[in-house]
Amino acid sequence: MESQRNLLLIGLLFVSFLLFQQWQLDQNPPQHTEATTSQATTNVANADVPQSAAAVPASAGISAKQITVTTDTLELRIDTKGGDIVFASLPEHKVEQGGEQSLTILDSNYIAQSGLIGAQGPDASGERPQYTTTAESFTLTGDTLVVPLSYTDANGITFEKRFTFHKGRYDVLVEYVINNASAQNAQVQLYTQLKQQTGVEEGSMFMPTYRGGAYSTEDSRYEKYSFDDIADENLNELTKGGWIAMLQHYFVSAWVPNADSNNEIYSRSVGNSAIIGMKQPGQVIAAGTSATLAAEFYVGPKDQQALSALSETLNLTVDYGWLWFLAEPLYALLMFLHGLVGNWGFAIILMTLIIRGIMYPLTKAQYTSMAKMRNLQPKMQELKERFGDDRQRMSQATMELYQKEKVNPMGGCFPMLLQFPIFIAFYWVLLESVELRHAPFIGWIQDLSAQDPYYVLPVLMGISMFAMQKLSPTPAGMDPMQAKIMQYLPVMFTFFFLWFPSGLVLYWLVGNLVAIAQQLIIYKSLEKQGITEPKKKK
């Protein structure tokens, strides 16, 4: 099979992949709503407090009294009514590269809730407890910061809700210290959940990113549960350990409960919002004793190392899709190379050189096979003239000819097909690796996760494809329509790559340049072996 046909096949597979991604988005569209103001969220903010067996409505929404917490990595606001985290931004991650505005993850439309239900739980009645605190704002000055909230019920049971922050980290330890000073036992149950409005769009044909829920159980290490899934059916999963999360491009928020307890994962649709949460087992606190219930909350970038420290499966929220087995080693190689050169663009170039070097034996076999196939064209033409329309005899004679000449007709196709999954896997590495967000290269390329602002790399990539095409001789007798399509293939690829992340275009461009160099070297070697004829000088 000739290289032109291989390129056409790759192009068709590539376009098919993009269309499939867009079809997935079209099949699961976000639910649109006009109620996107904070007031709309407030109206249903607490109509979701669960009980031990079911969910019942509550009355109060987000209150006006909130405390602020500032660390080197997080800026939070905690509502004193219920102790929910109702705002979170990331000072180290800006909305725009070089800008001043910190990226906001949680806001009035997307909050992290936690509370105590059960017979003596302060959240069980539907009226969230009003906590008191020692200050209106807290700032991390050392390595650790503890933010305490306190509430005492009518029976004399004191509930202290503590938020513990650490320098350089995005995880927050949320604890309930319960001091039962009453005369009877207290039964409580900790719940943690994430609640988000569903009218938020994310993703496109060229950036098919996911925004929605996800969870992990003993049996299923990682499962997406979209807003549509939550609207259609409530989750009810029992598992040891596990976690729940809300995902978006490059960032995640998650609750991680006690890994040794048997927890219940649930979901609900409330008004225009989707909820995914977990309930830990109920506990009985004897009169005159105290106990502590806790869970970890993470809000920040999809940092695989930080996520793995909280749960061995939480790093799977960095979702590389079905080609994860290729994407993970590519990511590891890219991280290693970046550690050597300190620039993500040069790391991509080095990675491309390594991949092309590993594939060189296959590439050489590809061009050798193509050259032998071209040499067989006169004999193939003789077979066509001899057998005419007798397809069976023609096929048999062709196979005998291949065996006699020791030619593999698929030898030129396999290396090209192998490049396609590697390309797609690296595409997902670029989409999911937060390290590449706003990562500069050189000159005008200041964000390898975004498209080239001046389209220089896509145009150069198209030129390199055209050069590769010119180096490959056009087979005699090629169908005129097919030849016409092949001429426009570099134009088609250039058009698609205009909107692709510049890091991906850089990978493809460098790969083409290396392929051209390899092609010239291989053709010289084949000429010396007499397999191909020297090119005539004009």
Secondary structure as the mmCIF struct_conf table of DSSP 4:
data_model
#
loop_
_struct_conf.conf_type_id
_struct_conf.id
_struct_conf.beg_label_comp_id
_struct_conf.beg_label_asym_id
_struct_conf.beg_label_seq_id
_struct_conf.end_label_comp_id
_struct_conf.end_label_asym_id
_struct_conf.end_label_seq_id
HELX_RH_AL_P HELX_RH_AL_P1 SER A 3 GLN A 27
BEND BEND1 ASN A 28 ASN A 28
HELX_LH_PP_P HELX_LH_PP_P1 PRO A 29 HIS A 32
BEND BEND2 GLU A 34 GLU A 34
BEND BEND3 THR A 37 THR A 37
HELX_RH_AL_P HELX_RH_AL_P2 SER A 38 VAL A 44
TURN_TY1_P TURN_TY1_P1 ALA A 45 ASP A 48
STRN STRN1 PRO A 50 PRO A 50
BEND BEND4 SER A 52 ALA A 54
STRN STRN2 ALA A 55 ALA A 55
BEND BEND5 ALA A 64 ALA A 64
STRN STRN3 GLN A 66 THR A 70
BEND BEND6 ASP A 72 THR A 73
STRN STRN4 GLU A 75 ASP A 79
TURN_TY1_P TURN_TY1_P2 THR A 80 THR A 80
STRN STRN5 LYS A 81 LYS A 81
TURN_TY1_P TURN_TY1_P3 GLY A 82 GLY A 82
STRN STRN6 ILE A 85 LYS A 94
BEND BEND7 VAL A 95 GLU A 96
TURN_TY1_P TURN_TY1_P4 GLN A 97 GLY A 98
BEND BEND8 GLU A 100 GLU A 100
HELX_LH_PP_P HELX_LH_PP_P2 GLN A 101 GLN A 101
STRN STRN7 SER A 102 LEU A 106
STRN STRN8 ASP A 107 ASP A 107
TURN_TY1_P TURN_TY1_P5 SER A 108 ASN A 109
STRN STRN9 TYR A 110 ILE A 117
BEND BEND9 GLY A 118 GLY A 118
TURN_TY1_P TURN_TY1_P6 ALA A 119 GLN A 120
TURN_TY1_P TURN_TY1_P7 PRO A 122 SER A 125
BEND BEND10 GLY A 126 GLU A 127
STRN STRN10 GLN A 130 GLN A 130
STRN STRN11 THR A 132 THR A 133
BEND BEND11 THR A 134 THR A 134
BEND BEND12 GLU A 136 GLU A 136
STRN STRN12 SER A 137 THR A 139
BEND BEND13 GLY A 142 ASP A 143
STRN STRN13 THR A 144 THR A 152
TURN_TY1_P TURN_TY1_P8 ALA A 154 ASN A 155
BEND BEND14 GLY A 156 GLY A 156
STRN STRN14 ILE A 157 HIS A 166
TURN_TY1_P TURN_TY1_P9 LYS A 167 GLY A 168
STRN STRN15 ASP A 171 ASN A 180
BEND BEND15 SER A 182 GLN A 184
STRN STRN16 ALA A 186 GLN A 197
BEND BEND16 THR A 198 THR A 198
BEND BEND17 MET A 205 MET A 207
STRN STRN17 GLY A 212 SER A 216
BEND BEND18 GLU A 218 ASP A 219
BEND BEND19 ARG A 221 ARG A 221
STRN STRN18 GLU A 223 TYR A 225
HELX_RH_AL_P HELX_RH_AL_P3 PHE A 227 ASP A 232
STRN STRN19 ASN A 236 LYS A 240
BEND BEND20 GLY A 241 GLY A 241
STRN STRN20 TRP A 243 GLN A 248
TURN_TY1_P TURN_TY1_P10 HIS A 249 TYR A 250
STRN STRN21 PHE A 251 VAL A 256
TURN_TY1_P TURN_TY1_P11 ALA A 259 ASP A 260
BEND BEND21 SER A 261 SER A 261
STRN STRN22 ASN A 262 VAL A 270
TURN_TY1_P TURN_TY1_P12 GLY A 271 ASN A 272
STRN STRN23 SER A 273 LYS A 279
HELX_LH_PP_P HELX_LH_PP_P3 GLN A 280 GLY A 282
STRN STRN24 GLN A 283 ILE A 285
TURN_TY1_P TURN_TY1_P13 ALA A 287 GLY A 288
STRN STRN25 SER A 290 PRO A 301
HELX_RH_AL_P HELX_RH_AL_P4 GLN A 304 LEU A 310
TURN_TY1_P TURN_TY1_P14 GLU A 312 THR A 313
HELX_RH_3T_P HELX_RH_3T_P1 LEU A 314 THR A 317
BEND BEND22 VAL A 318 VAL A 318
HELX_RH_3T_P HELX_RH_3T_P2 GLY A 321 LEU A 323
HELX_RH_AL_P HELX_RH_AL_P5 TRP A 324 VAL A 341
BEND BEND23 GLY A 342 GLY A 342
HELX_RH_AL_P HELX_RH_AL_P6 TRP A 344 ILE A 358
TURN_TY1_P TURN_TY1_P15 MET A 359 MET A 359
HELX_RH_AL_P HELX_RH_AL_P7 TYR A 360 ASN A 375
TURN_TY1_P TURN_TY1_P16 LEU A 376 LEU A 376
HELX_RH_AL_P HELX_RH_AL_P8 GLN A 377 PHE A 387
TURN_TY1_P TURN_TY1_P17 GLY A 388 ASP A 389
HELX_RH_AL_P HELX_RH_AL_P9 ARG A 391 GLU A 405
TURN_TY1_P TURN_TY1_P18 LYS A 406 LYS A 406
TURN_TY1_P TURN_TY1_P19 PRO A 409 CYS A 413
HELX_RH_AL_P HELX_RH_AL_P10 PHE A 414 GLU A 432
HELX_RH_3T_P HELX_RH_3T_P3 VAL A 434 LEU A 436
TURN_TY1_P TURN_TY1_P20 ARG A 437 HIS A 438
BEND BEND24 ILE A 442 ILE A 442
TURN_TY1_P TURN_TY1_P21 GLY A 443 TRP A 444
TURN_TY1_P TURN_TY1_P22 LEU A 448 SER A 449
BEND BEND25 ALA A 450 ALA A 450
TURN_TY1_P TURN_TY1_P23 PRO A 453 TYR A 454
HELX_RH_AL_P HELX_RH_AL_P11 VAL A 456 LEU A 471
BEND BEND26 SER A 472 SER A 472
HELX_LH_PP_P HELX_LH_PP_P4 PRO A 473 PRO A 475
TURN_TY1_P TURN_TY1_P24 ALA A 476 GLY A 477
HELX_RH_AL_P HELX_RH_AL_P12 PRO A 480 PHE A 497
TURN_TY1_P TURN_TY1_P25 LEU A 498 TRP A 499
BEND BEND27 PHE A 500 PHE A 500
HELX_RH_AL_P HELX_RH_AL_P13 SER A 502 GLN A 529
TURN_TY1_P TURN_TY1_P26 GLY A 530 GLY A 530
BEND BEND28 ILE A 531 THR A 532
HELX_LH_PP_P HELX_LH_PP_P5 GLU A 533 LYS A 537
#
